[in-house]
Amino acid sequence: MMRRPTTFQGLMVQAASGSYLLWAAGAAIPLIRIDFGISRTLASMHSISTGIGAVMGAHYAIRLSQKLTREILVRVMVFTMVIGILGLINGPSIWITVPSCGIAAFSQTIINAISLSEISHDDKPSLRRIFIQTGIQAGVGASAIFFISASLHANLGWRLPILIGILTLSPMALFMIWRVKFLEAPKMQTQKLELGTTRSTHYRIFTLGVLMSFVEMGVGFWSIDLLISRGAGVALGAFGSALLSIAICGFRLALAFTHLAVGQIMRMAVTLMFLGVGIICITNSSTVTMVGLVIAGAGSAALFSGGIFQISEGFQDAQIRISRYMMGTALSYGLTPFVLAIVFDNAGFIAGYLLLLPVLTTAFLMWRKMGAPQKHN
């Protein structure tokens, strides 16, 4: 008789499946721009739709889990995410592909919110498990971009690897999730009574999520276009984007097994970000640019995880805080590519990457004032 998977194992399989599809979808947006012959600013409408869908998912995750139970909600969201991805890769125009991004993001954000709440029994996520989960997600996402690069190199187009992922990974994830027994979602009334934080604190948590995600996404979202502009072909540009994702994966998994305090981790991340962005801005070589992207990507890898650990650890209202943080990161999914597309189209790539540094500094200073922990958990 097959042993029932643990909740963590089931969520890891689902997270890997969802990451493959969503990272591939993110890499596809610059390629959709090329296919449709549109500007970066217009192509970033896909990201705005993603941001709106993700914000709605973060906002309604707790409420929907109360009405449907976590098990049913996650199963339904697996189906709707697949529908969104299919619309993205098969849509004949941006009138179809743009809302499809929102549907996929709405679904996966709800699953991620539930996953983070389930990651430990007391709803206070372990930093180690957060790094493991997000590291696996980055690694599987990187494989999707590698497959897209290989498919482009073989003149098979960028859609085939995504379609294969839908047909293979989604049924596997659904099978695993169907066998998992989730924790009962805490009652909304109890959460409100335990909240114990001011409205201004919620706004700060939300803003921190926006800033952390802006930096993390800003490094890599238009990296394919950056590399192409510096002499790399489309396939090589996709390969460089995949290397960036591998750097993020490797750094997260390495951090999961260190005994560094979270403060040390975040200071290391800031240093790597400044170094990587500096390299990107002083060169015109696609090869050296790729080195800079990898270093900056390694630095950005710790931002989301360090942020969510800092705002949730040591508080009874962790799920509410996670929801607020994820609403901020979700908004940034749409805001970051749009803002950077405008900067890149009008002022160039160097101006856009330099913009990340003051945002990073502000995010780090806000992070230092959030929550209580300064230790690895």
Helices and strands as residue ranges (DSSP letters): H 7-36, H 40-43, H 45-68, H 70-90, H 94-118, H 127-153, H 159-178, H 188-194, H 199-220, H 223-229, H 234-256, H 262-282, H 286-300, H 303-312, H 318-347, H 349-368
